[in-house]
Amino acid sequence: MIQPCKICGISDSKTLEFLTSHPTPPKMIGFICNWPKSKRFVEYNKLKELLKVDKRESEYVAVLVKPKKILEKIKDLPFDYYQLYDCTPAEVKSIKEKYNKKIIVVITVKNQEDVLKYHEYKDIGDIFLWDSKGYEKSESFDHSYLDKLPNNLEKMIAGNIQIEDVSNFKDKSFIIDVSGSCENEEGKKDLYKIDKFLNTVHNINS
């Protein structure tokens, strides 16, 4: 059974193979493609090799900040979604049409008013992700800001969500997106924590 969650910032084949072969794999797996400031950034040649790992049931997501030249380089890689930060509605529409990818539109949130910026992309995005303004840092925002969003949106939530926070989303229709909470003190993905997260999501949804 695939879980309604996304684990982001994967940068090595051992972790990726663990995810794709897990008994309850995540719905999505994210890769930082063009943001070198992030410790999770994967350089293009390494990314190309990494994505040879069979995705099996999961979907691969290219995480992109203001992408330009990188789009031509990655257009033939096996991504199912492009997750776009800091793009105007016109840019998102152009990328979607040119590269024929499903789009995760990221709305970065600092205050309640930021949440409603999704309206600008309502007819373009396939999924809407509300995240903190931390980018390469794992920062939180007040998730209660999202309580009144309509049910008919395909919604994803991020922002320094910890494994013990997962139960808070039991009755909410969000795909949960994590990264830092599945890492060790050195900032590397921790297979034990990943397993715990996936099992926690599975148990709550069972």
LUMGUGU-510467 format. One line per 8 residues: number of its first residue (from 1); their letters; for each residue x negated, y negated, z of C-alpha. Coordinates in Angstrom, 1 decimal, decimal comma, always signed. Each point is the difference from the previous one (the first is absolute). Example, Ala and Ser with C-alpha at 12.3 -4.5 7.8 and 13.67 -1.06 7.14 Angstrom:
1) AS) -12,3/+4,5/+7,8; -1,4/-3,4/-0,7
! end
This chain:
1) MIQPCKIC) +0,0/+0,0/+0,0; -1,5/-3,3/-1,0; +0,1/-2,8/+2,6; +1,3/-3,5/-0,5; -3,3/-1,6/+0,8; -3,2/-1,3/-1,7; -3,6/+0,3/+1,2; -2,2/-2,7/-1,4
9) GISDSKTL) -3,7/-0,6/-0,4; -1,1/+3,5/-1,0; -3,6/+0,0/-1,3; -1,3/+3,5/+0,1; +1,0/+3,4/-1,6; +0,0/+1,9/+3,3; +2,7/-2,2/+1,5; +1,9/-0,1/-3,3
17) EFLTSHPT) +0,1/+3,7/-0,3; +1,1/+0,3/+3,6; +2,9/-2,3/-0,7; +1,2/+1,6/-3,3; -0,2/+3,5/+1,4; +1,7/-0,8/+3,3; +3,2/+2,0/+0,8; +1,9/-3,3/+0,2
25) PPKMIGFI) -2,0/-2,4/-2,2; +0,6/-3,7/-0,2; +2,3/-1,4/-2,7; -2,8/-2,4/-1,1; -3,8/-0,3/+0,3; -1,6/-3,4/-0,5; -3,4/-1,0/-1,3; -1,6/-3,4/+0,3
33) CNWPKSKR) -1,1/-0,8/-3,5; -1,2/-3,6/-0,3; -0,5/-1,4/+3,5; -3,7/+0,4/+1,0; +0,6/-1,8/+3,3; +1,8/+3,1/+1,2; -2,1/+2,8/+1,6; +2,5/+2,3/-1,9
41) FVEYNKLK) -0,9/-1,3/-3,4; -0,8/+2,6/-2,7; -2,3/-1,0/-2,8; +1,4/+0,9/-3,5; -2,4/+2,9/-0,9; +0,6/+1,6/+3,4; +3,7/-0,6/-0,3; +0,1/+1,7/-3,4
49) ELLKVDKR) -1,6/+3,1/+1,5; +2,2/-0,1/+3,2; +3,2/-0,1/-2,0; -0,8/+3,4/-1,6; +1,3/+1,5/+3,2; +3,4/+1,5/-0,8; +2,7/-2,2/+1,5; +2,4/+2,9/+0,2
57) ESEYVAVL) +3,2/-1,4/+1,5; -1,3/-3,4/+1,0; -0,2/-3,1/-2,1; -3,1/-2,1/-0,5; +0,1/-3,8/+0,6; -2,5/-2,5/-1,2; -0,3/-2,8/+2,5; -0,8/-3,2/-1,8
65) VKPKKILE) -0,5/-3,6/+1,0; +0,4/-2,6/-2,8; -1,1/+2,6/-2,6; -1,3/-1,1/-3,4; -2,9/+1,9/-1,7; +0,4/+3,1/+2,2; +3,4/+0,7/-1,6; -1,6/+1,0/-3,3
73) KIKDLPFD) -2,6/+2,1/+1,7; +2,6/+2,0/+2,1; +2,8/+0,2/-2,5; -0,7/+3,7/-0,9; -0,5/+1,2/+3,6; +2,8/+2,1/+1,5; +1,7/-2,7/+2,1; +3,7/+0,1/+0,4
81) YYQLYDCT) +0,4/-3,4/+1,6; -1,9/-3,3/+0,0; +0,3/-1,8/+3,4; -0,4/-3,7/-0,7; -1,2/-2,7/+2,4; +0,1/-3,7/-0,8; +1,6/+0,2/-3,4; +2,7/-2,3/-1,3
89) PAEVKSIK) +3,3/+1,4/-1,3; -1,2/-0,7/-3,5; -3,3/+1,8/+0,5; +1,8/+3,0/+1,6; +2,4/+0,2/-2,9; -2,8/-0,2/-2,6; -2,0/+2,8/+1,8; +3,0/+2,2/+0,3
97) EKYNKKII) +0,9/-0,3/-3,7; -3,5/+0,3/-1,4; -1,2/+2,9/+2,1; +3,3/+1,8/+0,5; -0,5/+0,7/+3,7; +2,4/-0,1/+2,9; -0,7/-3,0/+2,2; -0,3/-0,4/+3,7
105) VVITVKNQ) +0,4/-3,8/+0,7; -1,8/-1,1/+3,2; +1,6/-2,7/+2,1; -2,6/-1,2/+2,5; +1,7/-1,1/+3,2; -1,0/-2,6/+2,6; +3,5/-1,3/+1,0; +3,6/+0,8/-0,5
113) EDVLKYHE) +0,3/-2,1/-3,1; -2,7/+1,9/-1,9; +2,2/+3,2/+0,1; +2,5/-1,5/-2,5; -2,6/-0,6/-2,7; +1,0/+3,4/-1,4; +2,9/-1,7/-1,7; -2,4/-1,5/-2,5
121) YKDIGDIF) -0,9/+3,5/-1,2; +3,3/+1,8/+0,5; +0,5/+1,0/-3,6; -3,7/+1,0/-0,6; -1,2/+2,0/+3,0; +0,8/+3,7/+0,5; -1,0/+0,0/+3,6; -0,5/-3,0/+2,4
129) LWDSKGYE) -2,8/+0,2/+2,6; -0,1/-2,4/+2,9; -3,5/-0,2/+1,3; -2,0/-2,4/+2,3; -2,3/-2,7/-1,5; -3,0/+1,9/+1,2; -0,9/+1,7/-3,3; -3,2/+1,9/+0,9
137) KSESFDHS) +0,7/-0,3/+3,7; +2,6/+2,0/+1,8; +2,3/-2,7/+1,4; +3,5/+0,1/+1,3; +3,1/-2,2/-0,5; +3,4/+0,1/+1,7; +1,8/+2,9/-1,7; +3,3/-1,2/+1,4
145) YLDKLPNN) -0,1/-2,7/-2,8; +1,1/+2,8/-2,4; +3,1/+1,1/+2,0; +2,5/-1,7/-2,3; -1,3/+1,1/-3,4; +2,6/+1,6/-2,2; +0,2/+3,8/-0,1; +0,0/+0,2/-3,8
153) LEKMIAGN) -3,7/-1,1/-0,2; -2,8/+2,6/-0,3; -2,0/-1,2/+3,0; -3,5/+0,7/+1,4; -1,5/-1,4/+3,2; -3,6/-0,5/+1,1; -1,9/-2,2/+2,4; -2,2/+2,0/+2,4
161) IQIEDVSN) +2,6/+2,7/+0,8; -1,3/+2,5/+2,5; +1,0/+3,7/+0,1; +1,9/-0,6/+3,3; +2,0/-2,7/-1,8; +1,5/+2,4/-2,5; +3,0/+0,8/+2,2; +1,0/-3,7/-0,2
169) FKDKSFII) +0,9/+0,6/-3,6; +2,1/+3,1/+0,4; +3,3/-1,6/-1,0; -1,5/-2,5/-2,4; -0,2/+0,5/-3,8; -3,7/-0,8/-0,4; -2,9/+1,9/-1,5; -2,6/-0,4/+2,7
177) DVSGSCEN) -3,5/-1,1/-1,3; -3,0/+0,6/+2,2; -3,8/-0,2/-0,3; -1,9/-1,1/+3,0; +2,0/+2,2/+2,4; -1,3/+3,1/-1,8; -3,7/-1,0/+0,4; -2,7/+0,6/+2,6
185) EEGKKDLY) -2,0/-2,6/+1,9; -2,4/-0,2/-3,0; +2,8/-0,9/-2,3; +0,0/+3,3/-1,9; +3,1/+2,0/-0,6; +0,6/+2,6/+2,8; +1,5/+3,3/-1,1; +1,4/+0,7/+3,5
193) KIDKFLNT) +1,7/-3,4/+0,1; +1,4/+0,4/-3,6; +1,4/+3,4/+1,0; +1,5/-1,4/+3,1; +1,6/-2,9/-1,9; +1,5/+2,3/-2,7; +1,3/+2,4/+2,6; +1,5/-2,8/+2,0
201) VHNINS) +1,8/-1,4/-3,0; +1,2/+3,5/-0,9; +1,3/+0,7/+3,4; +1,9/-3,2/+0,3; +1,7/+0,5/-3,4; +0,8/+3,7/+0,6
! end
